Amino acid sequence: MSVVRLNPPKISWEPGCGVDILVVEDGAARTMWSIRSGRGENTLVPPITYGVPGGAIEEFSPQQFQHGNGYVVRLYRLKRESDGTQLGLLAGQGNFRW
């Protein structure tokens, strides 16, 4: 997982598999930004530009990062069970400091 400090930042991960949900939280687990594919599929692929949903559904509007603070990015993939139900599974996470 990497966050490139551009304006706006870019979020990337390896391997570059698709995910359904991306969440950025601060150190107190407050959501800073959240998007989902909106299709019930793992269609969000890196790189993702912070604050720009790029065809995804924005669930939580982007908040301003504070210099010196720590943040975490969490990625969730959907897994379809044999009975047709879908589970959202944590696929990875990474920490970064702004």
C-alpha positions as CSV (number, residue, x, y, z in Angstrom):
1,M,0.0,0.0,0.0
2,S,1.3,3.4,-0.8
3,V,0.0,7.0,-0.7
4,V,1.8,9.4,-2.9
5,R,1.7,13.0,-1.5
6,L,0.5,14.8,-4.6
7,N,-2.2,17.4,-4.6
8,P,-4.5,15.5,-4.4
9,P,-2.8,12.3,-3.1
10,K,-2.9,9.0,-5.0
11,I,-3.6,5.7,-3.3
12,S,-2.1,2.5,-4.7
13,W,-1.6,-1.1,-3.7
14,E,0.1,-4.3,-4.9
15,P,-1.0,-6.6,-6.4
16,G,-3.3,-4.2,-8.3
17,C,-6.4,-6.4,-7.8
18,G,-9.9,-4.8,-7.8
19,V,-11.7,-4.0,-4.6
20,D,-15.3,-3.0,-3.8
21,I,-14.7,-0.5,-1.0
22,L,-11.9,1.8,-0.1
23,V,-11.9,3.6,3.3
24,V,-9.4,6.2,4.7
25,E,-9.5,6.7,8.5
26,D,-7.6,8.9,10.9
27,G,-5.8,7.6,14.0
28,A,-9.0,7.7,16.0
29,A,-10.9,5.5,13.4
30,R,-12.9,8.5,12.1
31,T,-13.6,8.2,8.4
32,M,-11.7,10.6,6.3
33,W,-13.1,9.4,2.9
34,S,-15.0,6.3,1.7
35,I,-16.0,5.0,-1.7
36,R,-17.5,1.9,-3.1
37,S,-17.9,0.5,-6.6
38,G,-21.7,0.7,-6.5
39,R,-22.0,-2.4,-8.7
40,G,-21.5,-5.1,-6.1
41,E,-18.3,-6.0,-7.8
42,N,-14.5,-5.6,-7.2
43,T,-14.0,-2.9,-9.8
44,L,-12.0,-0.2,-7.9
45,V,-8.4,-0.5,-9.2
46,P,-5.3,1.4,-8.3
47,P,-4.3,4.2,-8.4
48,I,-7.2,5.9,-6.8
49,T,-7.1,9.7,-6.4
50,Y,-8.1,10.9,-3.0
51,G,-11.4,12.8,-3.1
52,V,-12.1,11.8,-6.7
53,P,-14.5,8.9,-6.8
54,G,-13.8,8.1,-10.5
55,G,-17.1,6.5,-11.2
56,A,-17.5,5.0,-7.8
57,I,-20.1,6.1,-5.2
58,E,-18.7,8.4,-2.5
59,E,-20.0,7.3,0.8
60,F,-18.2,9.9,2.9
61,S,-16.8,13.2,1.5
62,P,-13.0,13.7,1.7
63,Q,-11.7,15.5,4.8
64,Q,-8.4,17.5,4.9
65,F,-5.3,15.6,6.1
66,Q,-3.5,17.3,9.0
67,H,0.3,17.5,8.8
68,G,2.0,15.0,11.1
69,N,-1.1,12.9,11.7
70,G,-1.3,9.2,10.9
71,Y,-3.9,7.6,8.7
72,V,-4.9,4.1,7.6
73,V,-6.3,2.9,4.2
74,R,-8.5,-0.2,4.3
75,L,-9.5,-2.2,1.2
76,Y,-12.5,-4.6,1.1
77,R,-13.2,-7.2,-1.6
78,L,-16.5,-8.9,-2.2
79,K,-16.6,-12.7,-2.1
80,R,-19.7,-14.5,-3.4
81,E,-20.5,-17.6,-1.5
82,S,-22.0,-20.7,-3.1
83,D,-25.4,-19.8,-1.8
84,G,-25.2,-16.4,-3.6
85,T,-24.6,-14.3,-0.5
86,Q,-21.8,-11.7,-0.7
87,L,-19.3,-11.1,2.1
88,G,-17.2,-8.0,2.4
89,L,-13.7,-9.2,3.4
90,L,-10.8,-7.0,4.5
91,A,-8.3,-7.4,1.6
92,G,-5.5,-5.2,3.0
93,Q,-4.6,-2.1,4.8
94,G,-1.8,0.3,5.1
95,N,-0.7,3.1,7.3
96,F,0.7,6.5,6.3
97,R,1.7,9.8,7.9
98,W,0.9,13.1,6.3
